[in-house]
Amino acid sequence: MAERIYDVVGIGNAIVDIIARCDETFLSNHDLAKGFMRLIPASEAGRLYEAMGPAVERSGGSAANTIAGLASLGATCGFIGKVAADQFGGIFRHDIRSLGVTYDTPPSHEGSPTARCLIFVTPDGERTMNTFLGASVDFAVPDINEKLIAAAKIVYLEGYLFDREDAKAAFKEAARLARQSGAKVALTLSDAFCVDRHRADFRVLIREGADIVFANEKEITALYEVNSFAEAADAALQDCEVAVLTRSEEGSVIVAAGETILIEPEPVREVVDVTGAGDLYAAGFLYGLTQGAPLAICGRLGSLAAAEVIGHIGARPEISLRQLVRERGLLYA
């Protein structure tokens, strides 16, 4: 069995977030619906990029945000995701490595350019997101880094990446390799629309390859096609070891064999931007799990990390989560 060098290795969409402030007039002039996210082609991504003002450019994507949160907590992490050999691919690689994350996925020299999400923030804090998925969705089995997975305690899979058959095959292979090496597999369902598109495949992956499932209330009830949260939680426990279920302002519920743990939400002075809340909750929870913390503490760590990120604009922590955890006395690792 390989040495566990990494606490968590994430697999997901490799997207460059490009964040710029703008006024309402800019949105109107470019026919952008305020507060919404939409998928756009490469041509529109190029046009909007040329039109936007000064911007912050950094690595993004759901699983990458979780890995960034874990790195802020002091975890050792790796990431697997596909970029192209272009300007934005270089930005993604440099930024995620600057966090101390191992990232060695070879860039693609043909096909689509690197994925990017152009995010326009109006003075009221609303985020209007325009996403070009590009090379990220071309992820396939050959992109899996077997050595990285073999050296992980937990392999974390992003549901957003599950759209294409090649990516589904890659997820199954990653889960197989993780089990072969003795690593745990965690899966986030990502979005209720993802669940509706891939319900049957998700359920097979959970039954056969996932130990830990992250979902919000809409996602888990959509997965099991039931009306009540309690029914969905019970169904999830039949398929996996641990279900981590978030319920926004009602906190979260952790369901494991023989116990149901209710986690109160962490107080937030002001909710500024909920983008990344689920990603950072997963970061806190997984950090606790890799440090041997009880599930209740894992949930509190998740709630704390989520609360930090919704208190400001952006899906990455603005302060050291490790320092925040120390101040709260939640972990001493």
Contacts in CASP RR format, 6 or more apart in sequence:
PFRMAT RR
TARGET T0000
AUTHOR 0000-0000-0000
METHOD contacts of the structure
MODEL  1
MAERIYDVVGIGNAIVDIIARCDETFLSNHDLAKGFMRLIPASEAGRLYE
AMGPAVERSGGSAANTIAGLASLGATCGFIGKVAADQFGGIFRHDIRSLG
VTYDTPPSHEGSPTARCLIFVTPDGERTMNTFLGASVDFAVPDINEKLIA
AAKIVYLEGYLFDREDAKAAFKEAARLARQSGAKVALTLSDAFCVDRHRA
DFRVLIREGADIVFANEKEITALYEVNSFAEAADAALQDCEVAVLTRSEE
GSVIVAAGETILIEPEPVREVVDVTGAGDLYAAGFLYGLTQGAPLAICGR
LGSLAAAEVIGHIGARPEISLRQLVRERGLLYA
1 181 0 8 1.000
1 182 0 8 1.000
2 147 0 8 1.000
2 150 0 8 1.000
2 151 0 8 1.000
2 181 0 8 1.000
3 151 0 8 1.000
4 151 0 8 1.000
4 152 0 8 1.000
4 153 0 8 1.000
4 183 0 8 1.000
5 76 0 8 1.000
5 151 0 8 1.000
5 152 0 8 1.000
6 76 0 8 1.000
6 77 0 8 1.000
6 78 0 8 1.000
6 102 0 8 1.000
6 148 0 8 1.000
6 151 0 8 1.000
6 152 0 8 1.000
6 153 0 8 1.000
7 70 0 8 1.000
7 75 0 8 1.000
7 76 0 8 1.000
7 77 0 8 1.000
7 152 0 8 1.000
7 153 0 8 1.000
7 154 0 8 1.000
7 286 0 8 1.000
7 287 0 8 1.000
7 290 0 8 1.000
8 66 0 8 1.000
8 67 0 8 1.000
8 70 0 8 1.000
8 75 0 8 1.000
8 77 0 8 1.000
8 78 0 8 1.000
8 152 0 8 1.000
8 153 0 8 1.000
8 154 0 8 1.000
8 155 0 8 1.000
8 156 0 8 1.000
8 186 0 8 1.000
8 286 0 8 1.000
8 290 0 8 1.000
9 77 0 8 1.000
9 78 0 8 1.000
9 79 0 8 1.000
9 80 0 8 1.000
9 148 0 8 1.000
9 149 0 8 1.000
9 151 0 8 1.000
9 152 0 8 1.000
9 154 0 8 1.000
9 155 0 8 1.000
9 156 0 8 1.000
10 63 0 8 1.000
10 64 0 8 1.000
10 66 0 8 1.000
10 67 0 8 1.000
10 77 0 8 1.000
10 78 0 8 1.000
10 79 0 8 1.000
10 80 0 8 1.000
10 155 0 8 1.000
10 156 0 8 1.000
10 157 0 8 1.000
10 158 0 8 1.000
11 63 0 8 1.000
11 79 0 8 1.000
11 80 0 8 1.000
11 81 0 8 1.000
11 139 0 8 1.000
11 144 0 8 1.000
11 155 0 8 1.000
11 156 0 8 1.000
11 157 0 8 1.000
11 158 0 8 1.000
11 161 0 8 1.000
11 170 0 8 1.000
11 171 0 8 1.000
11 174 0 8 1.000
12 61 0 8 1.000
12 62 0 8 1.000
12 63 0 8 1.000
12 64 0 8 1.000
12 79 0 8 1.000
12 80 0 8 1.000
12 81 0 8 1.000
12 136 0 8 1.000
12 139 0 8 1.000
12 157 0 8 1.000
12 158 0 8 1.000
12 159 0 8 1.000
12 160 0 8 1.000
12 161 0 8 1.000
13 61 0 8 1.000
13 62 0 8 1.000
13 63 0 8 1.000
13 64 0 8 1.000
13 81 0 8 1.000
13 115 0 8 1.000
13 133 0 8 1.000
13 136 0 8 1.000
13 137 0 8 1.000
13 139 0 8 1.000
13 158 0 8 1.000
13 160 0 8 1.000
13 161 0 8 1.000
14 59 0 8 1.000
14 60 0 8 1.000
14 61 0 8 1.000
14 64 0 8 1.000
14 79 0 8 1.000
14 81 0 8 1.000
14 82 0 8 1.000
14 83 0 8 1.000
14 89 0 8 1.000
14 92 0 8 1.000
14 105 0 8 1.000
14 114 0 8 1.000
14 115 0 8 1.000
14 135 0 8 1.000
14 136 0 8 1.000
15 59 0 8 1.000
15 60 0 8 1.000
15 61 0 8 1.000
15 64 0 8 1.000
15 92 0 8 1.000
15 115 0 8 1.000
15 116 0 8 1.000
15 117 0 8 1.000
15 131 0 8 1.000
15 133 0 8 1.000
15 136 0 8 1.000
16 57 0 8 1.000
16 58 0 8 1.000
16 59 0 8 1.000
16 60 0 8 1.000
16 88 0 8 1.000
16 89 0 8 1.000
16 91 0 8 1.000
16 92 0 8 1.000
16 95 0 8 1.000
16 114 0 8 1.000
16 115 0 8 1.000
16 116 0 8 1.000
16 117 0 8 1.000
17 56 0 8 1.000
17 57 0 8 1.000
17 58 0 8 1.000
17 59 0 8 1.000
17 60 0 8 1.000
17 61 0 8 1.000
17 116 0 8 1.000
17 117 0 8 1.000
17 119 0 8 1.000
17 315 0 8 1.000
18 49 0 8 1.000
18 52 0 8 1.000
18 55 0 8 1.000
18 56 0 8 1.000
18 57 0 8 1.000
18 116 0 8 1.000
18 117 0 8 1.000
18 118 0 8 1.000
18 119 0 8 1.000
19 55 0 8 1.000
19 56 0 8 1.000
19 57 0 8 1.000
19 58 0 8 1.000
19 119 0 8 1.000
19 121 0 8 1.000
19 313 0 8 1.000
19 314 0 8 1.000
20 52 0 8 1.000
20 53 0 8 1.000
20 54 0 8 1.000
20 55 0 8 1.000
20 56 0 8 1.000
20 118 0 8 1.000
20 119 0 8 1.000
20 120 0 8 1.000
20 121 0 8 1.000
21 53 0 8 1.000
21 120 0 8 1.000
21 121 0 8 1.000
21 122 0 8 1.000
21 123 0 8 1.000
22 52 0 8 1.000
22 53 0 8 1.000
22 120 0 8 1.000
22 121 0 8 1.000
22 122 0 8 1.000
23 122 0 8 1.000
23 123 0 8 1.000
24 34 0 8 1.000
24 122 0 8 1.000
26 32 0 8 1.000
26 51 0 8 1.000
26 120 0 8 1.000
27 33 0 8 1.000
27 34 0 8 1.000
27 120 0 8 1.000
27 122 0 8 1.000
27 128 0 8 1.000
30 48 0 8 1.000
30 51 0 8 1.000
32 120 0 8 1.000
32 128 0 8 1.000
32 130 0 8 1.000
33 128 0 8 1.000
34 122 0 8 1.000
34 126 0 8 1.000
34 128 0 8 1.000
35 126 0 8 1.000
35 127 0 8 1.000
35 128 0 8 1.000
35 129 0 8 1.000
36 128 0 8 1.000
36 129 0 8 1.000
37 128 0 8 1.000
37 129 0 8 1.000
37 130 0 8 1.000
37 131 0 8 1.000
38 129 0 8 1.000
38 130 0 8 1.000
38 131 0 8 1.000
39 131 0 8 1.000
39 132 0 8 1.000
39 133 0 8 1.000
40 48 0 8 1.000
40 130 0 8 1.000
40 131 0 8 1.000
40 132 0 8 1.000
41 132 0 8 1.000
42 112 0 8 1.000
42 113 0 8 1.000
42 132 0 8 1.000
42 134 0 8 1.000
44 130 0 8 1.000
44 132 0 8 1.000
45 116 0 8 1.000
45 118 0 8 1.000
45 130 0 8 1.000
45 132 0 8 1.000
48 118 0 8 1.000
48 130 0 8 1.000
49 116 0 8 1.000
49 118 0 8 1.000
52 118 0 8 1.000
52 120 0 8 1.000
57 88 0 8 1.000
57 91 0 8 1.000
57 95 0 8 1.000
58 91 0 8 1.000
58 95 0 8 1.000
58 316 0 8 1.000
59 68 0 8 1.000
59 91 0 8 1.000
59 92 0 8 1.000
59 95 0 8 1.000
59 96 0 8 1.000
60 68 0 8 1.000
60 92 0 8 1.000
60 117 0 8 1.000
60 315 0 8 1.000
61 117 0 8 1.000
61 158 0 8 1.000
61 160 0 8 1.000
61 315 0 8 1.000
62 158 0 8 1.000
62 159 0 8 1.000
62 160 0 8 1.000
62 188 0 8 1.000
62 190 0 8 1.000
62 276 0 8 1.000
62 279 0 8 1.000
63 79 0 8 1.000
63 156 0 8 1.000
63 157 0 8 1.000
63 158 0 8 1.000
63 161 0 8 1.000
63 188 0 8 1.000
63 279 0 8 1.000
64 79 0 8 1.000
64 96 0 8 1.000
65 276 0 8 1.000
65 279 0 8 1.000
65 280 0 8 1.000
65 283 0 8 1.000
65 315 0 8 1.000
65 316 0 8 1.000
66 156 0 8 1.000
66 188 0 8 1.000
66 279 0 8 1.000
66 280 0 8 1.000
66 282 0 8 1.000
66 283 0 8 1.000
66 286 0 8 1.000
67 77 0 8 1.000
67 78 0 8 1.000
67 79 0 8 1.000
67 96 0 8 1.000
67 99 0 8 1.000
67 101 0 8 1.000
67 156 0 8 1.000
67 283 0 8 1.000
68 96 0 8 1.000
68 99 0 8 1.000
68 101 0 8 1.000
68 283 0 8 1.000
68 316 0 8 1.000
68 317 0 8 1.000
69 279 0 8 1.000
69 280 0 8 1.000
69 283 0 8 1.000
69 284 0 8 1.000
69 305 0 8 1.000
69 316 0 8 1.000
69 317 0 8 1.000
69 321 0 8 1.000
70 77 0 8 1.000
70 283 0 8 1.000
70 284 0 8 1.000
70 286 0 8 1.000
70 287 0 8 1.000
71 77 0 8 1.000
71 99 0 8 1.000
71 100 0 8 1.000
71 101 0 8 1.000
72 99 0 8 1.000
72 283 0 8 1.000
72 316 0 8 1.000
72 317 0 8 1.000
72 320 0 8 1.000
72 321 0 8 1.000
72 322 0 8 1.000
73 283 0 8 1.000
73 284 0 8 1.000
73 287 0 8 1.000
73 301 0 8 1.000
73 305 0 8 1.000
73 321 0 8 1.000
73 322 0 8 1.000
73 325 0 8 1.000
74 287 0 8 1.000
74 321 0 8 1.000
74 322 0 8 1.000
75 286 0 8 1.000
75 287 0 8 1.000
75 290 0 8 1.000
77 100 0 8 1.000
77 101 0 8 1.000
77 102 0 8 1.000
78 101 0 8 1.000
78 102 0 8 1.000
78 103 0 8 1.000
78 148 0 8 1.000
78 152 0 8 1.000
79 96 0 8 1.000
79 101 0 8 1.000
79 102 0 8 1.000
79 103 0 8 1.000
79 105 0 8 1.000
80 103 0 8 1.000
80 105 0 8 1.000
80 143 0 8 1.000
80 144 0 8 1.000
80 145 0 8 1.000
80 148 0 8 1.000
80 174 0 8 1.000
81 103 0 8 1.000
81 105 0 8 1.000
81 136 0 8 1.000
81 139 0 8 1.000
81 143 0 8 1.000
82 105 0 8 1.000
82 107 0 8 1.000
82 108 0 8 1.000
82 135 0 8 1.000
82 136 0 8 1.000
82 138 0 8 1.000
82 139 0 8 1.000
82 143 0 8 1.000
83 89 0 8 1.000
83 90 0 8 1.000
83 92 0 8 1.000
83 93 0 8 1.000
83 105 0 8 1.000
83 107 0 8 1.000
83 108 0 8 1.000
83 114 0 8 1.000
83 115 0 8 1.000
83 135 0 8 1.000
83 136 0 8 1.000
84 107 0 8 1.000
84 108 0 8 1.000
84 109 0 8 1.000
84 111 0 8 1.000
84 112 0 8 1.000
84 113 0 8 1.000
84 114 0 8 1.000
84 134 0 8 1.000
84 135 0 8 1.000
85 107 0 8 1.000
85 108 0 8 1.000
85 109 0 8 1.000
86 107 0 8 1.000
86 113 0 8 1.000
86 114 0 8 1.000
87 114 0 8 1.000
88 113 0 8 1.000
88 114 0 8 1.000
88 115 0 8 1.000
88 116 0 8 1.000
89 107 0 8 1.000
89 114 0 8 1.000
90 107 0 8 1.000
90 114 0 8 1.000
92 114 0 8 1.000
93 103 0 8 1.000
93 107 0 8 1.000
96 103 0 8 1.000
97 103 0 8 1.000
102 148 0 8 1.000
104 145 0 8 1.000
104 148 0 8 1.000
105 143 0 8 1.000
105 145 0 8 1.000
106 143 0 8 1.000
107 135 0 8 1.000
108 135 0 8 1.000
108 138 0 8 1.000
111 135 0 8 1.000
111 138 0 8 1.000
112 134 0 8 1.000
112 135 0 8 1.000
112 137 0 8 1.000
112 138 0 8 1.000
113 134 0 8 1.000
113 135 0 8 1.000
114 134 0 8 1.000
114 135 0 8 1.000
114 136 0 8 1.000
115 131 0 8 1.000
115 132 0 8 1.000
115 133 0 8 1.000
115 134 0 8 1.000
115 135 0 8 1.000
115 136 0 8 1.000
115 137 0 8 1.000
116 131 0 8 1.000
116 132 0 8 1.000
117 129 0 8 1.000
117 130 0 8 1.000
117 131 0 8 1.000
117 132 0 8 1.000
118 129 0 8 1.000
118 130 0 8 1.000
118 131 0 8 1.000
118 132 0 8 1.000
119 127 0 8 1.000
119 128 0 8 1.000
119 129 0 8 1.000
119 130 0 8 1.000
120 127 0 8 1.000
120 128 0 8 1.000
120 129 0 8 1.000
120 130 0 8 1.000
121 127 0 8 1.000
121 128 0 8 1.000
121 313 0 8 1.000
122 128 0 8 1.000
125 272 0 8 1.000
125 273 0 8 1.000
125 313 0 8 1.000
127 273 0 8 1.000
127 275 0 8 1.000
127 313 0 8 1.000
127 314 0 8 1.000
136 161 0 8 1.000
137 161 0 8 1.000
137 163 0 8 1.000
137 164 0 8 1.000
137 167 0 8 1.000
138 164 0 8 1.000
138 166 0 8 1.000
139 161 0 8 1.000
139 164 0 8 1.000
139 166 0 8 1.000
139 167 0 8 1.000
139 170 0 8 1.000
140 166 0 8 1.000
140 167 0 8 1.000
140 169 0 8 1.000
140 170 0 8 1.000
141 166 0 8 1.000
141 169 0 8 1.000
141 170 0 8 1.000
141 173 0 8 1.000
143 170 0 8 1.000
144 170 0 8 1.000
144 173 0 8 1.000
144 174 0 8 1.000
144 177 0 8 1.000
146 177 0 8 1.000
149 155 0 8 1.000
149 174 0 8 1.000
149 177 0 8 1.000
149 178 0 8 1.000
149 181 0 8 1.000
149 183 0 8 1.000
150 177 0 8 1.000
150 180 0 8 1.000
150 181 0 8 1.000
150 183 0 8 1.000
151 181 0 8 1.000
152 178 0 8 1.000
152 181 0 8 1.000
152 183 0 8 1.000
153 183 0 8 1.000
153 184 0 8 1.000
153 290 0 8 1.000
154 183 0 8 1.000
154 184 0 8 1.000
154 185 0 8 1.000
154 186 0 8 1.000
154 212 0 8 1.000
154 286 0 8 1.000
154 289 0 8 1.000
154 290 0 8 1.000
155 174 0 8 1.000
155 175 0 8 1.000
155 177 0 8 1.000
155 178 0 8 1.000
155 183 0 8 1.000
155 184 0 8 1.000
155 185 0 8 1.000
155 186 0 8 1.000
156 186 0 8 1.000
156 187 0 8 1.000
156 188 0 8 1.000
156 282 0 8 1.000
156 286 0 8 1.000
157 171 0 8 1.000
157 174 0 8 1.000
157 175 0 8 1.000
157 185 0 8 1.000
157 186 0 8 1.000
157 187 0 8 1.000
157 188 0 8 1.000
157 210 0 8 1.000
158 188 0 8 1.000
158 190 0 8 1.000
159 187 0 8 1.000
159 188 0 8 1.000
159 189 0 8 1.000
159 190 0 8 1.000
159 191 0 8 1.000
159 194 0 8 1.000
159 202 0 8 1.000
160 190 0 8 1.000
160 191 0 8 1.000
160 194 0 8 1.000
161 167 0 8 1.000
161 171 0 8 1.000
162 168 0 8 1.000
162 171 0 8 1.000
162 190 0 8 1.000
162 194 0 8 1.000
162 198 0 8 1.000
162 201 0 8 1.000
162 202 0 8 1.000
163 194 0 8 1.000
163 197 0 8 1.000
163 198 0 8 1.000
168 198 0 8 1.000
168 201 0 8 1.000
171 205 0 8 1.000
172 205 0 8 1.000
172 209 0 8 1.000
174 185 0 8 1.000
175 185 0 8 1.000
175 205 0 8 1.000
175 208 0 8 1.000
175 209 0 8 1.000
175 210 0 8 1.000
176 209 0 8 1.000
178 184 0 8 1.000
178 185 0 8 1.000
179 185 0 8 1.000
179 209 0 8 1.000
184 211 0 8 1.000
184 212 0 8 1.000
184 289 0 8 1.000
185 209 0 8 1.000
185 210 0 8 1.000
185 211 0 8 1.000
185 212 0 8 1.000
186 210 0 8 1.000
186 211 0 8 1.000
186 212 0 8 1.000
186 213 0 8 1.000
186 214 0 8 1.000
186 282 0 8 1.000
186 286 0 8 1.000
187 202 0 8 1.000
187 205 0 8 1.000
187 206 0 8 1.000
187 210 0 8 1.000
187 212 0 8 1.000
187 213 0 8 1.000
187 214 0 8 1.000
188 213 0 8 1.000
188 214 0 8 1.000
188 215 0 8 1.000
188 278 0 8 1.000
188 279 0 8 1.000
188 282 0 8 1.000
189 195 0 8 1.000
189 202 0 8 1.000
189 213 0 8 1.000
189 214 0 8 1.000
189 215 0 8 1.000
189 219 0 8 1.000
189 220 0 8 1.000
189 223 0 8 1.000
190 219 0 8 1.000
191 219 0 8 1.000
192 218 0 8 1.000
192 219 0 8 1.000
192 222 0 8 1.000
194 202 0 8 1.000
194 219 0 8 1.000
195 202 0 8 1.000
195 219 0 8 1.000
195 222 0 8 1.000
195 223 0 8 1.000
196 222 0 8 1.000
199 222 0 8 1.000
199 223 0 8 1.000
199 225 0 8 1.000
202 223 0 8 1.000
203 223 0 8 1.000
203 239 0 8 1.000
206 213 0 8 1.000
206 236 0 8 1.000
206 239 0 8 1.000
206 240 0 8 1.000
207 239 0 8 1.000
207 240 0 8 1.000
210 239 0 8 1.000
210 240 0 8 1.000
211 240 0 8 1.000
211 241 0 8 1.000
211 242 0 8 1.000
212 240 0 8 1.000
212 241 0 8 1.000
212 242 0 8 1.000
212 243 0 8 1.000
212 244 0 8 1.000
212 289 0 8 1.000
213 220 0 8 1.000
213 236 0 8 1.000
213 239 0 8 1.000
213 240 0 8 1.000
213 242 0 8 1.000
213 243 0 8 1.000
213 244 0 8 1.000
214 244 0 8 1.000
214 246 0 8 1.000
214 278 0 8 1.000
214 281 0 8 1.000
214 282 0 8 1.000
214 285 0 8 1.000
215 223 0 8 1.000
215 236 0 8 1.000
215 243 0 8 1.000
215 244 0 8 1.000
215 245 0 8 1.000
215 246 0 8 1.000
216 245 0 8 1.000
216 246 0 8 1.000
216 247 0 8 1.000
216 248 0 8 1.000
216 278 0 8 1.000
217 229 0 8 1.000
217 232 0 8 1.000
217 245 0 8 1.000
217 246 0 8 1.000
217 247 0 8 1.000
217 248 0 8 1.000
220 229 0 8 1.000
220 232 0 8 1.000
220 233 0 8 1.000
220 236 0 8 1.000
220 243 0 8 1.000
220 245 0 8 1.000
221 227 0 8 1.000
221 228 0 8 1.000
221 229 0 8 1.000
221 231 0 8 1.000
221 232 0 8 1.000
223 232 0 8 1.000
223 235 0 8 1.000
223 236 0 8 1.000
224 231 0 8 1.000
224 232 0 8 1.000
224 235 0 8 1.000
224 236 0 8 1.000
226 232 0 8 1.000
226 235 0 8 1.000
229 245 0 8 1.000
229 247 0 8 1.000
229 253 0 8 1.000
232 245 0 8 1.000
233 243 0 8 1.000
233 245 0 8 1.000
233 253 0 8 1.000
233 255 0 8 1.000
233 260 0 8 1.000
234 255 0 8 1.000
236 243 0 8 1.000
236 245 0 8 1.000
236 255 0 8 1.000
237 243 0 8 1.000
237 255 0 8 1.000
237 256 0 8 1.000
237 257 0 8 1.000
241 256 0 8 1.000
241 257 0 8 1.000
242 254 0 8 1.000
242 255 0 8 1.000
242 256 0 8 1.000
242 295 0 8 1.000
243 254 0 8 1.000
243 255 0 8 1.000
243 256 0 8 1.000
244 252 0 8 1.000
244 254 0 8 1.000
244 281 0 8 1.000
244 282 0 8 1.000
244 285 0 8 1.000
244 299 0 8 1.000
245 252 0 8 1.000
245 253 0 8 1.000
245 254 0 8 1.000
245 255 0 8 1.000
246 252 0 8 1.000
246 277 0 8 1.000
246 278 0 8 1.000
246 281 0 8 1.000
246 306 0 8 1.000
247 253 0 8 1.000
248 265 0 8 1.000
249 265 0 8 1.000
250 265 0 8 1.000
251 262 0 8 1.000
251 263 0 8 1.000
251 264 0 8 1.000
251 265 0 8 1.000
251 303 0 8 1.000
252 262 0 8 1.000
252 263 0 8 1.000
252 265 0 8 1.000
252 281 0 8 1.000
252 299 0 8 1.000
252 302 0 8 1.000
252 303 0 8 1.000
253 260 0 8 1.000
253 261 0 8 1.000
253 262 0 8 1.000
253 263 0 8 1.000
254 260 0 8 1.000
254 261 0 8 1.000
254 263 0 8 1.000
254 295 0 8 1.000
254 296 0 8 1.000
254 298 0 8 1.000
254 299 0 8 1.000
255 261 0 8 1.000
256 295 0 8 1.000
259 295 0 8 1.000
261 295 0 8 1.000
261 296 0 8 1.000
261 299 0 8 1.000
263 296 0 8 1.000
263 299 0 8 1.000
263 300 0 8 1.000
263 302 0 8 1.000
263 303 0 8 1.000
264 303 0 8 1.000
265 303 0 8 1.000
265 307 0 8 1.000
266 300 0 8 1.000
266 303 0 8 1.000
266 304 0 8 1.000
266 306 0 8 1.000
266 307 0 8 1.000
267 307 0 8 1.000
268 307 0 8 1.000
268 310 0 8 1.000
268 311 0 8 1.000
269 311 0 8 1.000
270 311 0 8 1.000
271 310 0 8 1.000
271 311 0 8 1.000
272 310 0 8 1.000
272 311 0 8 1.000
272 312 0 8 1.000
272 313 0 8 1.000
273 309 0 8 1.000
273 310 0 8 1.000
273 311 0 8 1.000
273 312 0 8 1.000
273 313 0 8 1.000
273 314 0 8 1.000
274 310 0 8 1.000
275 309 0 8 1.000
275 314 0 8 1.000
275 315 0 8 1.000
276 306 0 8 1.000
276 309 0 8 1.000
276 310 0 8 1.000
276 314 0 8 1.000
276 315 0 8 1.000
277 306 0 8 1.000
277 309 0 8 1.000
277 310 0 8 1.000
278 306 0 8 1.000
279 309 0 8 1.000
279 315 0 8 1.000
280 302 0 8 1.000
280 305 0 8 1.000
280 306 0 8 1.000
280 308 0 8 1.000
280 309 0 8 1.000
280 315 0 8 1.000
280 317 0 8 1.000
281 299 0 8 1.000
281 302 0 8 1.000
281 303 0 8 1.000
281 305 0 8 1.000
281 306 0 8 1.000
282 302 0 8 1.000
283 302 0 8 1.000
283 305 0 8 1.000
283 321 0 8 1.000
284 298 0 8 1.000
284 299 0 8 1.000
284 301 0 8 1.000
284 302 0 8 1.000
284 304 0 8 1.000
284 305 0 8 1.000
284 321 0 8 1.000
285 298 0 8 1.000
285 299 0 8 1.000
285 301 0 8 1.000
285 302 0 8 1.000
286 298 0 8 1.000
287 298 0 8 1.000
287 301 0 8 1.000
287 331 0 8 1.000
288 297 0 8 1.000
288 298 0 8 1.000
288 301 0 8 1.000
288 331 0 8 1.000
289 295 0 8 1.000
289 298 0 8 1.000
291 331 0 8 1.000
291 333 0 8 1.000
293 301 0 8 1.000
293 330 0 8 1.000
293 331 0 8 1.000
297 330 0 8 1.000
297 331 0 8 1.000
300 330 0 8 1.000
301 325 0 8 1.000
301 330 0 8 1.000
301 331 0 8 1.000
304 321 0 8 1.000
304 324 0 8 1.000
304 325 0 8 1.000
304 328 0 8 1.000
304 330 0 8 1.000
305 317 0 8 1.000
305 321 0 8 1.000
308 317 0 8 1.000
308 318 0 8 1.000
308 319 0 8 1.000
308 321 0 8 1.000
308 324 0 8 1.000
309 315 0 8 1.000
309 316 0 8 1.000
309 317 0 8 1.000
312 318 0 8 1.000
325 331 0 8 1.000
326 332 0 8 1.000
END
